C-alpha cells in the first residue's frame, strides 16, 4: 500500500508540474515526446538537434505506435514546442 501511496503522490506532483508548465492540453504521446526530447538534448554528448529515430527509440517513446509518434511530433511542431533546422521538413528536431 505504501508504494501505491508514493505513486499517487508522484502522479499528483507531475500533474501540478504539467499545470505550471502549461502542458495539460498536450496528449500523452506529445508529453512523452517532449520529455524524451528534453532528456536527449540535455545529455552531455548531445548535439543541437535530435534525430527522429533516436527520439523514437527513447524508453518514453519506444512503445508509441508509428502513427501516434509522428502525429505527436506534428502536434508539437504545430504548437511550436519543437522546431526543425532551416531548410528541413522532417527528421531532426530540437526544443524551441
Contact map, one row per residue, 1 for C-alpha under 8 A:
111110000000000000000000000000000000000000000000000000000000000000000000000000000000000000000000
111111000000000000000000000000000000000000000000000000000000000000000000000000000000000000000000
111111100000000000000000000000000000000000000000000000000000000000000000000000000000000000000000
111111110000000000000000000000000000000000000000000000000000000000000000000000000000000000000000
111111111000000000000000000000000000000000000000000000000000000000000000000000000000000000000000
011111111100000000000000000000000000000000000000000000000000000000000000000000000000000000000000
001111111110000000000000000000000000000000000000000000000000000000000000000000000000000000000000
000111111111000000000000000000000000000000000000000000000000000000000000000000000000000000000000
000011111111100000000000000000000000000000000000000000000000000000000000000000000000000000000000
000001111111110000000000000000000000000000000000000000000000000000000000000000000000000000000000
000000111111111000000000000000000000000000000000000000000000000000000000000000000000000000000000
000000011111111100000000000000000000000000000000000000000000000000000000000000000000000000000000
000000001111111110000000000000000000000000000000000000000000000000000000000000000000000000000000
000000000111111111000000000000000000000000000000000000000000000000000000000000000000000000000000
000000000011111111100001000000000000000000000000000000000000000000000000000000000000000000000000
000000000001111111110000000000000000000000000000000000000000000000000000000000000000000000000000
000000000000111111111000000000000000000000000000000000000000000000000000000000000000000000000000
000000000000011111111111000000000000000000000000000000000000000000000000000000000000000000000000
000000000000001111111111000000000000000000000000000000000000000000000000000000000000000000000000
000000000000000111111110000000000000000000000000000000000000000000000000000000000000000000000000
000000000000000011111110000000000000000000000000000000000000000000000000000000000000000000000000
000000000000000001111111100000000000000000000000000000000000000000000000000000000000000000000000
000000000000000001111111110000100000000000000000000000000000000000000000000000000000000000000000
000000000000001001100111110000000000000000000000000000000000000000000000000000000000000000000000
000000000000000000000111111000000000000000000000000000000000000000000000000000000000000000000000
000000000000000000000011111101100000000000000000000000000000000000000000000000000000000000000000
000000000000000000000000111111100000000000000000000000000000000000000001000000000000000000000000
000000000000000000000000011111110000000000000000000000000000000000000000000000000000000000000000
000000000000000000000000001111111000000000000000000000000000100100011001000000000000000000000000
000000000000000000000000011111111100000000000000000000000000000000000001101100000000000000000000
000000000000000000000010011111111110000000000000000000000000000000000000000000000000000000000000
000000000000000000000000000111111111000000000000000000000001100000000000000000000000000000000000
000000000000000000000000000011111111100000000000000000100001100000001001100000000000000000000000
000000000000000000000000000001111111110000000000000000000000000000000000000100001000000000000000
000000000000000000000000000000111111111000000000000000000001000000000000000000000000000000000000
000000000000000000000000000000011111111100000000000000100111100000000000000000000000000000000000
000000000000000000000000000000001111111110000000010000100000000000000000000000000000000000000110
000000000000000000000000000000000111111111000000000000000000000000000000000000000000000000000010
000000000000000000000000000000000011111111100000000000000000000000000000000000000000000000000000
000000000000000000000000000000000001111111100100010000100000000000000000000000000000000000000000
000000000000000000000000000000000000111111100111110000000000000000000000000000000000000000000100
000000000000000000000000000000000000011111110100000000000000000000000000000000000000000000000000
000000000000000000000000000000000000001111111100000000000000000000000000000000000000000000000000
000000000000000000000000000000000000000001111100000000000000000000000000000000000000000000000000
000000000000000000000000000000000000000000111110000000000000000000000000000000000000000000000000
000000000000000000000000000000000000000111111111000000000000000000000000000000000000000000000000
000000000000000000000000000000000000000010001111110000000000000000000000000000000000000000000000
000000000000000000000000000000000000000010000111110000000000000000000000000000000000000000000100
000000000000000000000000000000000000000010000011111000000000000000000000000000000000100000011100
000000000000000000000000000000000000100110000011111101100000000000000000000000000000000000011100
000000000000000000000000000000000000000000000000111111100000000000000000000000000000000000111000
000000000000000000000000000000000000000000000000011111110000000000000000000000000000000000111000
000000000000000000000000000000000000000000000000001111111000000000000000000000000000000000100000
000000000000000000000000000000000000000000000000011111111100000000000000000000000000000000000000
000000000000000000000000000000001001100100000000011111111100100000000000000000000000000000000000
000000000000000000000000000000000000000000000000000111111100110100001000000000000000000000000000
000000000000000000000000000000000000000000000000000011111110110000000000000000000000000000000000
000000000000000000000000000000000001000000000000000001111111110000000000000000000000000000000000
000000000000000000000000000000000001000000000000000000001111111000000000000000000000000000000000
000000000000000000000000000000011011000000000000000000000111111000000000000000000000000000000000
000000000000000000000000000010011001000000000000000000111111111100001000000000000000000000000000
000000000000000000000000000000000000000000000000000000011111111100000000000000000000000000000000
000000000000000000000000000000000000000000000000000000000011111110000000000000000000000000000000
000000000000000000000000000010000000000000000000000000010000111111011000000000000000000000000000
000000000000000000000000000000000000000000000000000000000000001111111000000000000000000000000000
000000000000000000000000000000000000000000000000000000000000000111111100000000000000000000000000
000000000000000000000000000000000000000000000000000000000000000011111110000000000000000000000000
000000000000000000000000000010000000000000000000000000000000000111111111000000000000000000000000
000000000000000000000000000010001000000000000000000000010000100111111111100000000000000000000000
000000000000000000000000000000000000000000000000000000000000000001111111110000000000000000000000
000000000000000000000000000000000000000000000000000000000000000000111111111000000000000000000000
000000000000000000000000001011001000000000000000000000000000000000011111111100000000000000000000
000000000000000000000000000001001000000000000000000000000000000000001111111110000100000000000000
000000000000000000000000000000000000000000000000000000000000000000000111111111000000000000000000
000000000000000000000000000001000000000000000000000000000000000000000011111111100000000000000000
000000000000000000000000000001000100000000000000000000000000000000000001111111111100000000000000
000000000000000000000000000000000000000000000000000000000000000000000000111111111110000000000000
000000000000000000000000000000000000000000000000000000000000000000000000011111111000000000000000
000000000000000000000000000000000000000000000000000000000000000000000000001111111100000000000000
000000000000000000000000000000000000000000000000000000000000000000000000000111111110000000000001
000000000000000000000000000000000100000000000000000000000000000000000000000111111110000000000011
000000000000000000000000000000000000000000000000000000000000000000000000100110111111000000001111
000000000000000000000000000000000000000000000000000000000000000000000000000010011111100000001111
000000000000000000000000000000000000000000000000000000000000000000000000000000000111110111011100
000000000000000000000000000000000000000000000000100000000000000000000000000000000011111100011000
000000000000000000000000000000000000000000000000000000000000000000000000000000000001111100000000
000000000000000000000000000000000000000000000000000000000000000000000000000000000000111110000000
000000000000000000000000000000000000000000000000000000000000000000000000000000000001111111110000
000000000000000000000000000000000000000000000000000000000000000000000000000000000001001111100000
000000000000000000000000000000000000000000000000000000000000000000000000000000000001000111111000
000000000000000000000000000000000000000000000000001110000000000000000000000000000000000111111000
000000000000000000000000000000000000000000000000111100000000000000000000000000000001100101111100
000000000000000000000000000000000000000000000000111100000000000000000000000000000111100001111110
000000000000000000000000000000000000100010000001110000000000000000000000000000000111000000011111
000000000000000000000000000000000000110000000000000000000000000000000000000000001110000000001111
000000000000000000000000000000000000000000000000000000000000000000000000000000011110000000000111
